[in-house]
Structures are given as C-alpha cells and as structure tokens.
Amino acid sequence: MTEEVPGVLVTWTRGETTVRWSSPAGGVEKQHEQPPQSVVAWQEYDEALVLVVEAVNDAPFTPSDNAVVYRADGAEQFRLHPPRGLLPEPSDVHGFYDAFPQDGRPLLIMVTRNAGDFQGRIDLETGKIVDTDRWR
C-alpha cells in the first residue's frame, strides 16, 4: 500500500513489520514485532498524521492499547486506549482491529470478546475514542 495525503507519503504492505513514510520533515521508519493490522494517513487541520493499528494481543483477557497516532515527523502524538466502558466487563474490550479513512478522519474498529465489534473516532484534543457505536 502506498498512500499519499498532502504532506506525507506512506509505504507499507500488509504483512510487513516495517511502516515507512516520508514528509517535508524527512523519512520515518517504525519497526513492529508483528505486522500491523492497518496504517492510515490523513490531513487534520494543517497537519499530516499517521495512524498505525498494531497487532492485537491475543492472550486471553489481555486488553490491547494497540493503536498509535504519529505526527508526520515520526513523533508519537497519542497511544490510543479503546474505551473500556463499552461493556459491563472492561476486559471484554480487546483492542483495535482495523482503521480506514472516512469523512476526513479514520474510523477505528474495536474488537470485543463475545459482544461484537464497535466503531469510534479519535478526539485529537484528548486522544480519547469518541462517537462510539456498534459496528454494523
């Protein structure tokens, strides 16, 4: 996948553990132990951002904070935490599964144990996931 948004060009292929992008600030390379689930770049106000959804920790009852928003220069802006209050048992919210561009900002998909999946968006002021709802 090669994705270009104003200010950033992401080069990553599903199954690879290295995510690369270039911007006016230079080249960035992020190495992961396991291949990420998805990578999305977008323009927010006058800033290019890159979201990497890392592999979900599949150990039983181990919630994953497995999504990171980076600035174009590679600096981490937020490590995202899926909202644990979606279900009565917080550990049932397993982590982030996917993300894709929609209406100018990525839509994140969160996976749960035995309760279906949820969707939400990033609040860039707080780094929290908002506008949550059941996915499909």
N, C-alpha and C positions, 0 to 999 in steps of 0.2 A: 504494500500500500504506500503510495506516495500522495500526500495530501498537502495542498498549498493554500494557506489563508494569507491575507496581507501581513507581511512581516515575518512569516515563519513557513518553512518547508519541512514537513515530517517525512522521514523514510523509515518504514518498518514493515515487515512481512509477518503475518500471523504465524506463530510457531517459533519465531526468533526470540532470543532473550535480550537482545540489544535494541534499544529505541534511539534513533538519531534524529536531530532536527538542526536546521540552520536558520539564522536570523541575522539582522544587522549587528547584533551583539556578538556573533561568532557561531561556531559549531558546538553542539551539545551531544553528549553520548551518555545514556543511562543504561547500566547493565543490571539485569534481574536474574535471580536464581532460577526461576521458572518463566516460561513465556507469558507475557501479559495477556489478559483477556481482550483488551481493546485499547486503542490510542486515538484520541480525538483532539484536533487543534481548532481553535476558534478565536475570533476577534471580539473583545469585550471593551467597550468604550474605545480608547486608543491603544489598547494593549493586546498583544497576541499571547494566548495561553495554550498550554498543552495538558491534557488530562490523560494519565496512564492508569488503567484499571489492571492492577496486578492480579496474579493467580489467587484464587480463593483458598484459604487454609481449609483443607478438607478433614482435619482432625475433628472427631465428634465434640460438639458443644464448645467449639473454639471460634468465637466470632472474629471476623477479619476486618481490620481497618485498612483495606487493600486498594485504596484509590488515592492518587496524589495529583494535585494541580501544580504545575510548574509555570514560572514566567518564561518568556522567550529566551532569556539568558541562562536558563537551567536552574535558577534559584527556586527552591520549594516554597510555594505560597501557602498551601494547606495540605495536610494529610487528612483525608475525609473519613468521618466516622458515620456508618449507617445509623439512622435513628433507632435506638433500641426500644422505644416506646410504641412501635408499630403493633406489637403483640404483647399479650399478658406476660409471657415469659421472655425477658430481654435476650437471653442466649439463643432464642429461636431465630433471631435476625442474624443470618450467617455472614453476609458481606455483600460486596458489589459484584455483579456478574457481567455487566456489559454497559456500554455507553455509546450513544450515537448523536450526531448533530440534529437538533430540531428547534426551529424557531429562534435561532441565534445563540442558543446555549445548550450544552449537552444534556440529554435526558439520561439519567442513570437508572439502571435496573438493579434492584437489590433482591437477593435470593434468601428465602427463609426455609426452615425445616418444617415440612408438612403443612404449610399455610399459604402456599402460593407465593408469587413474586410481587414486589412493589416497585413503583417508579417514583422519582423525585428529581429535583433540580438543585444546583448549588447556589447558595446565597453567598456571593463573593465578598460581602461585608463581614460576615461572621464565619464562613467556612462550614456552615451547617447545611444539611439537606432539608429543603422545604418543598411545599406543594406536593406532598406525598399522596399516593393513591394506589389502589391495586392495579397491577399491570395486567391488561387485557381482561 
